[in-house]
Amino acid sequence: MLKILNGILAILGGVGASLALFWLMNFAVERLPSKWSERLKPWVFAGPAVLFITIFLVYPAVRTIVISFFDKRGENFIGIDNYTSLFGDSAFHNTILNTLLWLLIVPAFAVATGLLVAVLADRLGPKAEKGTKSLIFLPMAISMVGASTIFRFVYEWRPAGDPQIGLLNAVWTALGGEPQVWLQQSTGRLNSLLLMVILIWMQTGYCMVLLSSAIKGVPEDTVEAARMDGANEVQAFFRIVVPQIWATVVTVFITVFIGVMKIFDIVYVMTGGNFNTNVVALAFFKELFEFSNDGRSAAIVVILLIAVTPVMYYQVRRFKAEEAMR
């Protein structure tokens, strides 16, 4: 109870302090001559945000880039040795390959599944549609650690002869197979694929909600015109509906894509990066907290930053283009 009270007080105090700060700054600026007041007013509202972004985002990013050129303790300059060491490490090659597989598979399947569910749910009655969408969206309310804990029971293994409490092994043995330690099955990267299922399960609801909203915005007369021209439901969907919601599809895909690039929790909880399941974000965590290697961990972060920058740039360009068309 005390923790809840402290949380409420912290929220009220933070919001109250912010409102008081903006009110005082606005009050002071309005007392200035009109020429200076008009110039300074934008900074009254944007200034604190810019300051916090600089302190908590820009400075740490620059500091991380600098540290990536230093040794394990961050004391001696060693140039690009951390980068050459990483790219010469076969384990890091495997980590990059795993991350690429996550990026190729999860966004595509999450968006495709979300689009399929959105189309099917929209064909139900209003009450059934709301209930169905609520159930499918529900995993978004669960943290990645919580979802991983749920799926640990799904993939749980017991020796042959013992009752299988894991859903997957229960089904597998019912079909006549032997119980499998699924999360150690690295052949064909099966264990990594099973981990990806967790994130797809979580992201499908998010994709469904946005894509369903876009589908509802498609003018019905364009679909009816296609049907009158002889198009069946599949042709009308892919040739009429999808082109009109393509901007939303791309936006949702990129949003999920960026989230996958930072994936950490699921792999950490389920396998700890063992059995060929490691990803870039978890590699950074291990280098920093397990091996206490500041320089190498910073280099991994810089590599991740470089990888995500083109995606962010493309996303910003898309937003600007859409704003210009409005």
RAMOPE-V213543 format. One record per backbone hydrogen bond with DSSP energy under -0.5 kcal/mol. NH is the residue of the N-H (numbers start at 1). CO is the residue of the C=O. Records with the same first field share a line. If there is no record, write none. Layout:
NH->CO  CO
This chain:
5->1
6->2
7->3
8->4
9->5
10->6
11->7
12->8
13->9
14->10
15->11
16->12
17->13
18->14
19->15
20->16
21->17
22->18
23->19
24->20
25->21
26->22
27->23
28->24
29->25
30->26
31->27  28
32->29
37->33
38->34
39->35
40->36
41->37
42->38
44->40  41
45->41
46->42
47->43
49->45
50->46
51->47
52->48
53->49
54->50
55->51
56->52
57->53
58->53
59->54
61->57
62->58
63->59
64->60
65->61
66->62
67->63
68->64
69->66
70->67
71->76
74->71
78->69
79->69
81->78
84->80
85->81
86->82
87->83
88->84
89->86
90->88
93->89
94->90
95->91
96->92
97->93
98->94
99->95
100->96
101->97
102->98
103->99
104->100
105->101
106->102
107->102
109->105
110->106
111->107
112->108
113->109
114->110
115->111
116->112
117->113
118->114
119->115
120->116
121->117
122->118
123->119  120
124->121
129->125
130->126
131->127
132->128
133->129
134->130
135->131
136->132
137->133
138->134
140->137
141->138
142->139
147->143
148->144
149->145
150->146
151->147
152->148
153->149  150
154->150
155->151
162->159
165->163
167->153
168->154
169->154
170->166
171->167
172->168
173->169
174->170
175->171
176->173
177->172
182->180
184->181
185->182
186->184
189->186
190->187
191->185
193->189
194->190
195->191
196->192
197->193
198->194  195
199->195
200->196
201->197
202->198
203->199
204->200
206->202
207->203
208->204
209->205
210->206
211->207
212->208
213->209
214->210
215->211
216->212
217->213  214
218->215
222->219
223->219
224->220
225->221
226->222
227->223
228->224
229->225
230->227
231->226
236->232
237->233
238->234
239->235
240->236
241->236
242->237
244->240  241
245->241  242
246->242
249->245
250->246
251->247
252->248
253->249
254->250
255->251
256->252
257->253
258->254
259->255
260->256
261->257
262->258  259
263->260
268->264
269->265
270->266
271->267
272->267
273->267
274->271
277->273
278->273
283->279
284->280
285->281
286->282
287->283
288->284
289->285
290->285  286
291->286
293->287
294->72  292
295->71
297->293
298->294
299->295
300->296
301->297
302->298
303->299
304->300
305->301
306->302
307->303
308->304
309->305
310->306
311->307
312->308
313->309
314->310
315->311
316->312
317->313
318->314
319->315
320->316
321->317
322->318
323->319
324->320
325->321
326->322  323
